[in-house]
Amino acid sequence: MFWVPLLLLAWAVAGAACLRLCLTAVRGAVAGHDTGAGRDLTLYEAAFLSGGPARVADVTLVAMARQRRLLLAHTGWATVVDPRGRDEMERSVIGAIGPEGQSPLAPVRTAAATADAVRGISERLVGAGLAVPDGAGTTVADAVRQVRLAGTAVAGLAAAALLMPVPSDMPRHLVALWFTLPLILTLGCLAIARFEVHPYSRWASPAGQRLLGALPRSAGEAGDDRTYLTSVAVRGIRAVGEPELRAAFAHREPHH
């Protein structure tokens, strides 16, 4: 009966992970039921809820490039055309480029994503119940990740029980059958979460996800700049249609 302790451990791991997922989903749904009602998201807020600080920096750069106030070359360099920023985020980008007015794009994106303006956006959204506090570790995405790890652990415990060269009174196929029960529990929870609470967001609370769901996802007409930028805020750089602009963002900061 050497496999019984392993089976009990598998049940404990699977049960704890699935219970946490259920509690997290219910708590988030109840807490954010009426949050954000009647509120419209700004472009930067939509970007933060969709992709975090890095997405806010990206949508700022794209907006400035489309307005010809910033030149983003396909070589991965940013050049300031108009040094007067219209808001805190634009001033953060211009400040990150530096007094020479030209800089590689990768460090500019990194610096803009950590600027005070982004922290201010985060604090406002958290205060409104639309974003998850940084480091909370209680999002549905975290809970789903734990359930996936639990499923992997159950499979590993089952393999250990079947491969250990210790005689047992129970046939190995029946031992494997017992281990399929906690594995089914984890897979079932993942399937339910996929249908009920997907997409899983690292940044947006359930209320924030509802507001994001009401935003347009397509780029719209070529002249509809607001819809275009909203699409970039929600979907990221893959929503950028201009090849030159996409090439600029394809460059990464070199590793030394």
N, C-alpha and C positions, 0 to 999 in steps of 0.2 A: 504493500500500500504506500510505497514511497511517493507515488504521484499525487496522493491526496493533498499534502501540504501545498504542492505547486498549483493544484486546482483551486484551493481556497485562496491562494495569493492572486490567481488570475481573476477570480470573482471579486476580490477586494479592489483590485486595480480598476477593473471595468466598471464596477458599481460606483466607486467614488468619482470617476471621470464623468460618467453619464449623469449622475446626480448633480454634479457641478454645472454641467451644460444645461440641464433643465432649470435649475434655480437661476442661473444667469439670464437665460432667455425670458423667464417669467418676470424676474425683477426688472429687467430692462424694459419690457413691454408695459408693465404697470407704472414704472417711474416716468416714462416718456409718453404716456397716453395723451395728455393734453398739452405737452410742451411744444412751443413753437407755433401754436395755432395762430393763423392770420399773419404770420411773419414771412417776409421775403428775404432770401439770402442775397448778399452782395456777391460780386464775382470772386473776390478773395475768400469769402466764407465758403462758397461752394467748392473752391479749389482746395481749401484746407480739409473740409469734411471728406472730400473724395480721395485726396492723396497726401495730406499732411503738409508740413512746411515746404518741402521740395516742390510740391505742385504749385504752391502760392508763388514761389520764385519763378517757376517756369511760365505761368500764365502772365506774370508781370512783364517778363522779357518778351514774350510773344506779342502782348498788347503794345508795348513800346516800339517793337520792330514793325508792326503793321501800321503804326501811325508815323513811321519814318523819323522817330525821335531817337532811335537806337539802330545801329547797323549791326546785324549778326551775319558774319561772313561764313561761307561754307567750310572755311578752314578752321572754324571753332574759335574765332576771335570776336569780341564785342567792342564797338566803337560808339562813343557818345556823340550824337548829333545835336540834341537839345539838352543842355545841362540843367534845365529847370524841371525838377520833378513835380508832378501834379498832386501827389499824395505821399504818405510816408513810405510805402513800398517802393515807389519809383525813386524816391530820394535814397533809399537803402541800396537799390541797385546801382545808382550813379556813384554813390559813395564807395561801393564795393569795387567798381571799375578803377577808381583812383583818380588822382589829379591829372594824370597824363591823358585821360579820356580814352584809353584803350587797354584791353586786358584779355587774356584767354577766358573763354566762357565758363569753363568748369569751376574755377575758384570763385567766380562771381556768383554762380548758382549756389554754391555752398555757403558763402558769406551772406547772401540775401536770405537764405532759408533760416539762418540763425539770428536774424536781425530782431531788434526790439519790436518792430512793427508786426512781425509774425507772432511773437509772443503775445502781443496785445490782442490779435485776432483770436488766438487760442484761448486766452482768458475770457474773452467775451462769449465765445461759443460754449465753453465749459460752464460759465455762469448762467447761460440761458438753457442749459440742459441739452444742447445739441451736439456736443462733442464729449468724448471720453477723456477724463483727466489723464495727463501723462503719467505713465508708470502705475496706473491703477491695476492692471493685470486681471481685470474682471470682465473683459469684453467677450462677446459670443465667439469671436475669432480665436481668442485664447483658449476658451473652453473646448471648441471644436478641435483645436490643435492637440489638446490634452487627450481627448477621446481617441484621436488617431494614434497617438503614442501608446495609449492603453491597448488598442487593438493590436499594435505591433508587439507589445509586451506579452499579451495573451498568446499570440502565435509563437513567440519565442519560448514561453513556458511550456506550451504544448509540445514543441519540438524537443525540448530538454527532457520532458517526461517520456517521450516515445523513444528517444535515442539512448537513454541511460541503460547500461547493460546490467540491470537488476531484475531478477525474476519477479513476476507478479502473477497473482491468481486470476486477474482479469485480462482478457485478450486485449491486445494493443488497439484494435479497431474500436473497441468500446471505450477505452481510455481517450482516444481521439474524439469520440462522439461527445464525451462529457466536456471536453475543452471547447467544442464548437458552440456550446450554450453561451458562455460569456463573450465569445467572439461575435455571435449573432446579436447579442445585446448592444455591443459597440457599433456594429454596422447598422443596426436598426436605428440607433440614436443619430448617427450621421445622416442616414437617409431622411429621417424626419426633419432634422435641422436644415437639410438642403432644401426641402420643400417649404418649410415654415418660416425660417429666419434668414434665408439666403437673399442677397449677398452678405457675407460676413465683412464687417468693416473694422479696421484698426482705429479709425479716427472718429467716425460718426456714431452717435447714440442712435437708438431706434427712431427717436423723433427727428434727428438730423437726417437719417436715411429716408424718412418719409418726405421731407422737404426736398432732398436731392431727387427723389423719384418724380417730382413734379416739374423738374427742369427739362428743357429740350436737350436731346442727346445728339441730334444731327447738326451738321455744320450750317445748314440753311443756305440762303442765297449768298452769293459772293459779296454783296454789299451789306449784308446784315452782320455788322461787326459784333454786336452784342451776342447774337446767337452763336456766332463762330467762336468767340472767346469763352462762352459758357460751355460749348462742346469741348474745348481744350481743358477747361477747368475740371470737367467731369471725367473725361476720358484720357487726358494726358497728352503727351507729345504726339502719340499716334494719330490724334485728330488733326494735326497740322497738315494742311494740304500743299504748302509750298515746298518743293524739293530743296531749294537753297536753305530754307529755314530748318527743315528736318536734318539736313546735313550738318548744320551748325550744332545742333543738339546731340548729334551722334558722337561727337568728340568727348572723350573722358579725360579727367585729370590724370597725368602720368604718375606711375608709382616709382618711387626712388628706392 
